[in-house]
Structure formats: C-alpha cells, structure tokens
Amino acid sequence: MAVNKVPAGTVLRLKLQVGVDEQGNPKYRNKNLRYVKAEAVDQDLFDVAQSLTGLQEYTLAAVQREDTANLVQA
C-alpha cells in the first residue's frame, strides 16, 4: 500500500527571552502564529519574524517553523 503525505499546516514560533531566573538562566516564552501557508518560503517566514520582533517587548531568541502533515492511503 502506498501512502501520500498531504501538508496540513505550518506554525511560525517566535521564542522570546522574557527575563532571567534566580540563577541567572534565561527564561523563555513562545508566541505561536498559526495558519501559515505550508508553501511559505523559510526566508520569508524569518523576515516576518524579524519584523514582528520590533513590535515585541522582549528579545527574540529563536525563530522556529513547525510543519504538520497527514498521511493518507493512495
């Protein structure tokens, strides 16, 4: 049996440093942007994340992309 991978969605995640704990380790919070087109180019997503950082109170620590897909029988 053959299986096809069908893109189901993409999430753009901004990992923001929101401060430090008592030991001086950084504390993070994620801001998830859903309903991103699965065919979006990585560079475009990175550029959007950089632009949104200017609107944030916190420092951008990482930009992450999470793709999901459904496996269906062909």
MDTraj code that builds the backbone (N, CA, C; nanometers):
import mdtraj as md
import numpy as np

residues = "MET ALA VAL ASN LYS VAL PRO ALA GLY THR VAL LEU ARG LEU LYS LEU GLN VAL GLY VAL ASP GLU GLN GLY ASN PRO LYS TYR ARG ASN LYS ASN LEU ARG TYR VAL LYS ALA GLU ALA VAL ASP GLN ASP LEU PHE ASP VAL ALA GLN SER LEU THR GLY LEU GLN GLU TYR THR LEU ALA ALA VAL GLN ARG GLU ASP THR ALA ASN LEU VAL GLN ALA".split()
xyz = np.array([
    [0.0836, -0.1184, 0.0000],
    [0.0000, 0.0000, 0.0000],
    [0.0877, 0.1242, 0.0000],
    [0.0551, 0.2173, -0.0868],
    [0.1287, 0.3430, -0.0946],
    [0.0630, 0.4462, -0.0039],
    [0.1448, 0.5354, 0.0465],
    [0.0971, 0.6417, 0.1355],
    [0.1450, 0.7751, 0.0795],
    [0.0564, 0.8730, 0.0820],
    [0.0912, 1.0082, 0.0406],
    [0.0929, 1.1009, 0.1612],
    [0.1851, 1.1939, 0.1576],
    [0.1965, 1.2952, 0.2629],
    [0.1265, 1.4215, 0.2133],
    [0.0251, 1.4667, 0.2868],
    [-0.0516, 1.5853, 0.2497],
    [-0.0274, 1.6931, 0.3559],
    [0.0334, 1.8073, 0.3182],
    [0.0571, 1.9133, 0.4167],
    [-0.0721, 1.9565, 0.4847],
    [-0.0659, 1.9710, 0.6176],
    [-0.1846, 2.0078, 0.6941],
    [-0.1743, 2.1474, 0.7545],
    [-0.0555, 2.1997, 0.7671],
    [-0.0416, 2.3336, 0.8240],
    [0.0987, 2.3619, 0.8714],
    [0.1214, 2.4890, 0.8988],
    [0.2517, 2.5345, 0.9453],
    [0.2302, 2.6346, 1.0582],
    [0.3171, 2.6288, 1.1575],
    [0.3150, 2.7240, 1.2684],
    [0.4499, 2.7944, 1.2716],
    [0.4473, 2.9266, 1.2789],
    [0.5686, 3.0056, 1.2967],
    [0.5778, 3.0380, 1.4448],
    [0.6868, 2.9965, 1.5075],
    [0.7030, 3.0143, 1.6519],
    [0.8169, 3.1137, 1.6787],
    [0.7846, 3.2159, 1.7553],
    [0.8858, 3.3115, 1.7997],
    [0.9208, 3.2769, 1.9439],
    [1.0460, 3.2451, 1.9686],
    [1.0920, 3.2162, 2.1039],
    [1.1502, 3.3456, 2.1599],
    [1.0851, 3.3986, 2.2626],
    [1.1222, 3.5278, 2.3200],
    [1.1838, 3.5102, 2.4576],
    [1.2938, 3.5813, 2.4820],
    [1.3536, 3.5797, 2.6153],
    [1.2826, 3.6855, 2.6985],
    [1.2170, 3.6394, 2.8044],
    [1.1340, 3.7290, 2.8855],
    [1.2007, 3.7712, 3.0161],
    [1.3227, 3.7253, 3.0385],
    [1.3932, 3.7616, 3.1605],
    [1.4886, 3.6520, 3.2011],
    [1.5277, 3.6557, 3.3278],
    [1.6175, 3.5543, 3.3830],
    [1.5615, 3.5057, 3.5163],
    [1.5974, 3.3821, 3.5521],
    [1.5521, 3.3289, 3.6809],
    [1.6518, 3.3653, 3.7901],
    [1.6313, 3.3090, 3.9091],
    [1.7147, 3.3426, 4.0244],
    [1.8611, 3.3049, 4.0047],
    [1.8885, 3.2016, 3.9236],
    [2.0255, 3.1575, 3.8982],
    [2.0888, 3.2290, 3.7788],
    [2.0166, 3.3197, 3.7166],
    [2.0698, 3.3928, 3.6027],
    [2.0479, 3.3229, 3.4690],
    [1.9718, 3.2127, 3.4689],
    [1.9414, 3.1425, 3.3448],
    [1.8278, 3.2137, 3.2717],
    [1.8347, 3.2197, 3.1388],
    [1.7285, 3.2884, 3.0656],
    [1.5946, 3.2158, 3.0760],
    [1.4869, 3.2940, 3.0797],
    [1.3504, 3.2410, 3.0786],
    [1.2902, 3.2756, 2.9425],
    [1.2176, 3.1795, 2.8847],
    [1.1621, 3.1982, 2.7507],
    [1.0111, 3.1835, 2.7505],
    [0.9494, 3.2453, 2.6514],
    [0.8064, 3.2299, 2.6246],
    [0.7923, 3.2195, 2.4725],
    [0.7016, 3.1339, 2.4278],
    [0.6774, 3.1176, 2.2846],
    [0.5543, 3.1957, 2.2426],
    [0.5634, 3.2564, 2.1264],
    [0.4485, 3.3209, 2.0622],
    [0.4268, 3.2463, 1.9318],
    [0.3132, 3.1764, 1.9191],
    [0.2845, 3.0939, 1.8027],
    [0.1919, 3.1667, 1.7067],
    [0.2296, 3.1673, 1.5799],
    [0.1473, 3.2253, 1.4747],
    [0.0996, 3.1098, 1.3870],
    [-0.0290, 3.0823, 1.3925],
    [-0.0872, 2.9677, 1.3215],
    [-0.1399, 3.0102, 1.1850],
    [-0.1843, 2.9113, 1.1106],
    [-0.2457, 2.9309, 0.9793],
    [-0.1487, 2.9908, 0.8777],
    [-0.0222, 2.9534, 0.8880],
    [0.0785, 2.9936, 0.7909],
    [0.0685, 2.8977, 0.6729],
    [0.0806, 2.9489, 0.5524],
    [0.0752, 2.8628, 0.4350],
    [0.1925, 2.7654, 0.4377],
    [0.1635, 2.6395, 0.4121],
    [0.2674, 2.5363, 0.4155],
    [0.3743, 2.5611, 0.3106],
    [0.3380, 2.6264, 0.2008],
    [0.4359, 2.6507, 0.0946],
    [0.5158, 2.7798, 0.1147],
    [0.4994, 2.8449, 0.2297],
    [0.5751, 2.9668, 0.2600],
    [0.7246, 2.9368, 0.2615],
    [0.8016, 3.0272, 0.2053],
    [0.9474, 3.0131, 0.1973],
    [1.0089, 3.0465, 0.3331],
    [1.1089, 2.9692, 0.3730],
    [1.1747, 2.9892, 0.5028],
    [1.2246, 3.1320, 0.5207],
    [1.2857, 3.1892, 0.4181],
    [1.3398, 3.3253, 0.4280],
    [1.2278, 3.4254, 0.4553],
    [1.1133, 3.4070, 0.3913],
    [1.0002, 3.4970, 0.4133],
    [0.9500, 3.4874, 0.5569],
    [0.9414, 3.3658, 0.6094],
    [0.8979, 3.3490, 0.7482],
    [0.9966, 3.4137, 0.8452],
    [1.1246, 3.3979, 0.8171],
    [1.2272, 3.4590, 0.9026],
    [1.2159, 3.6113, 0.8985],
    [1.1948, 3.6657, 0.7789],
    [1.1818, 3.8111, 0.7649],
    [1.0598, 3.8636, 0.8410],
    [0.9494, 3.7903, 0.8351],
    [0.8290, 3.8290, 0.9090],
    [0.8575, 3.8270, 1.0588],
    [0.9261, 3.7227, 1.1054],
    [0.9598, 3.7128, 1.2477],
    [1.0463, 3.8309, 1.2910],
    [1.1428, 3.8671, 1.2083],
    [1.2290, 3.9814, 1.2403],
    [1.1475, 4.1105, 1.2477],
    [1.0534, 4.1272, 1.1559],
    [0.9691, 4.2474, 1.1557],
    [0.8809, 4.2536, 1.2800],
    [0.8246, 4.1392, 1.3181],
    [0.7380, 4.1352, 1.4358],
    [0.8149, 4.1587, 1.5650],
    [0.9436, 4.1291, 1.5631],
    [1.0262, 4.1489, 1.6824],
    [1.0280, 4.2954, 1.7237],
    [1.0233, 4.3842, 1.6255],
    [1.0207, 4.5266, 1.6560],
    [0.8965, 4.5693, 1.7325],
    [0.7920, 4.4885, 1.7262],
    [0.6682, 4.5188, 1.7966],
    [0.6613, 4.4525, 1.9340],
    [0.7604, 4.3692, 1.9644],
    [0.7602, 4.2928, 2.0884],
    [0.8358, 4.3670, 2.1980],
    [0.7965, 4.3417, 2.3186],
    [0.8647, 4.3982, 2.4347],
    [0.9939, 4.3211, 2.4641],
    [0.9967, 4.1922, 2.4259],
    [1.1067, 4.1036, 2.4627],
    [1.2005, 4.0776, 2.3455],
    [1.3167, 4.0207, 2.3773],
    [1.4196, 3.9909, 2.2787],
    [1.3909, 3.8587, 2.2097],
    [1.4068, 3.8563, 2.0781],
    [1.3874, 3.7344, 2.0005],
    [1.5092, 3.6440, 2.0188],
    [1.4861, 3.5216, 2.0659],
    [1.5950, 3.4263, 2.0887],
    [1.6044, 3.3246, 1.9757],
    [1.4912, 3.2918, 1.9121],
    [1.4929, 3.1925, 1.8044],
    [1.3655, 3.2043, 1.7221],
    [1.3776, 3.1625, 1.5966],
    [1.2633, 3.1537, 1.5064],
    [1.2499, 3.0067, 1.4697],
    [1.1319, 2.9501, 1.4912],
    [1.1108, 2.8080, 1.4637],
    [0.9922, 2.7907, 1.3702],
    [1.0035, 2.6884, 1.2859],
    [0.8956, 2.6534, 1.1934],
    [0.8543, 2.5106, 1.2238],
    [0.7237, 2.4899, 1.2414],
    [0.6717, 2.3563, 1.2688],
    [0.5708, 2.3210, 1.1600],
    [0.6048, 2.2219, 1.0778],
    [0.5171, 2.1745, 0.9714],
    [0.4479, 2.0460, 1.0155],
    [0.3201, 2.0348, 0.9838],
    [0.2470, 1.9114, 1.0102],
    [0.1896, 1.8600, 0.8784],
    [0.1661, 1.7296, 0.8754],
    [0.1118, 1.6674, 0.7542],
    [0.0258, 1.5482, 0.7927],
    [-0.0673, 1.5164, 0.7053],
    [-0.1493, 1.3965, 0.7200],
    [-0.0981, 1.2891, 0.6242],
    [-0.0947, 1.1672, 0.6692],
    [-0.0575, 1.0551, 0.5831],
    [-0.1855, 0.9866, 0.5406],
    [-0.2060, 0.9788, 0.4093],
    [-0.3282, 0.9174, 0.3560],
    [-0.2921, 0.8054, 0.2597],
    [-0.3783, 0.7080, 0.2579],
    [-0.3566, 0.5947, 0.1683],
    [-0.3835, 0.6385, 0.0255],
    [-0.2918, 0.6039, -0.0643],
    [-0.3043, 0.6431, -0.2051],
    [-0.4012, 0.5527, -0.2778],
])
top = md.Topology()
chain = top.add_chain()
for i, resn in enumerate(residues, 1):
    res = top.add_residue(resn, chain, resSeq=i)
    for name in ("N", "CA", "C"):
        top.add_atom(name, md.element.get_by_symbol(name[0]), res)
traj = md.Trajectory(xyz[None], top)
